[in-house]
C-alpha cells in the first residue's frame, strides 16, 4: 500500500491537523514508512504465542473484594468546615 500526497492531505484534514502543502510530501513518506513497518510485522509467525501483559511473566496482584463502610467517618468529617449529624453540611443552592 502506498500513500500519495492527496491521501496524506485527506488524513490530515480528517485528523484536523493543519499541514502546509510543502510538508505533505514528507508526511506521505512518513505514512509509507509506518505502513511498511506494519507490513513487516504481518510477516512474523505468532502461531502458538500467548498474549502477555509485559515482557516478564507475572501474575497481576489480586485482593479480596469486600464492602465496608470505611470506618473513617470521624476522620473524614474532621476536614469539613461544617458537619452535622454525620454528613457534610453545604449551603442550599436551589430555591
C-alpha positions as CSV (number, residue, x, y, z in Angstrom):
1,X,0.0,0.0,0.0
2,X,1.3,3.4,-0.9
3,X,0.1,6.8,0.4
4,X,0.3,9.8,-2.0
5,X,0.1,13.4,-1.1
6,X,-3.6,13.6,-1.8
7,X,-4.3,10.8,0.7
8,X,-1.9,12.4,3.2
9,X,-3.8,15.7,2.9
10,X,-7.1,13.9,3.4
11,X,-5.9,12.1,6.5
12,X,-4.6,15.4,7.9
13,X,-7.9,17.0,7.2
14,X,-9.8,14.2,8.9
15,X,-7.5,14.4,11.9
16,X,-8.0,18.2,11.9
17,X,-4.3,18.8,11.6
18,X,-3.1,21.8,9.6
19,X,-0.3,20.7,7.2
20,X,1.3,23.1,4.8
21,X,1.4,22.0,1.1
22,X,5.2,21.7,1.1
23,X,5.1,19.3,4.1
24,X,2.6,16.9,2.5
25,X,5.3,15.0,0.6
26,X,7.2,14.4,3.8
27,X,4.0,13.3,5.6
28,X,3.2,10.9,2.8
29,X,6.7,9.4,3.1
30,X,6.3,9.1,6.9
31,X,2.9,7.3,6.4
32,X,4.6,4.9,3.9
33,X,7.4,4.2,6.3
34,X,4.9,3.3,9.1
35,X,2.8,1.1,6.7
36,X,6.0,-0.6,5.6
37,X,6.8,-1.5,9.2
38,X,3.3,-2.8,9.8
39,X,3.6,-5.0,6.7
40,X,6.9,-6.3,8.0
41,X,5.2,-7.1,11.3
42,X,2.5,-9.0,9.4
43,X,5.1,-11.5,8.3
44,X,6.1,-12.5,11.8
45,X,4.8,-16.0,12.7
46,X,3.0,-15.7,16.0
47,X,1.3,-19.1,16.0
48,X,1.1,-20.5,19.5
49,X,2.4,-17.3,21.2
50,X,0.3,-16.4,24.2
51,X,-0.8,-12.8,24.7
52,X,1.1,-11.1,27.5
53,X,0.9,-8.0,29.7
54,X,4.6,-7.4,29.7
55,X,8.0,-8.9,28.8
56,X,8.4,-10.8,32.1
57,X,5.9,-13.5,33.1
58,X,3.9,-12.2,36.1
59,X,0.5,-12.5,37.5
60,X,-1.5,-9.4,38.5
61,X,-2.0,-9.0,42.2
62,X,-5.5,-9.8,43.5
63,X,-7.2,-8.8,46.7
64,X,-10.3,-9.9,48.4
65,X,-13.2,-7.7,47.3
66,X,-15.2,-6.8,50.3
67,X,-17.7,-4.0,51.0
68,X,-17.1,-1.9,54.1
69,X,-18.4,1.3,55.5
70,X,-14.8,2.7,55.5
71,X,-14.7,3.1,59.3
72,X,-13.3,6.6,59.0
73,X,-16.3,8.8,59.2
74,X,-14.9,10.9,62.1
75,X,-11.6,11.4,60.3
76,X,-13.3,12.4,57.0
77,X,-15.8,14.8,58.7
78,X,-12.9,16.4,60.7
79,X,-11.9,18.1,57.5
80,X,-15.3,19.5,56.8
81,X,-15.9,23.2,57.5
82,X,-19.5,22.3,58.7
83,X,-20.6,18.8,59.5
84,X,-24.0,17.9,61.0
85,X,-25.4,14.6,62.0
86,X,-22.6,12.6,60.3
87,X,-22.8,14.4,57.0
88,X,-21.2,17.4,55.2
89,X,-23.3,20.5,55.6
90,X,-23.4,22.6,52.5
91,X,-25.4,25.8,51.7
92,X,-28.7,25.5,49.9
93,X,-28.2,26.2,46.2
94,X,-31.8,25.6,44.9
95,X,-34.6,27.9,45.9
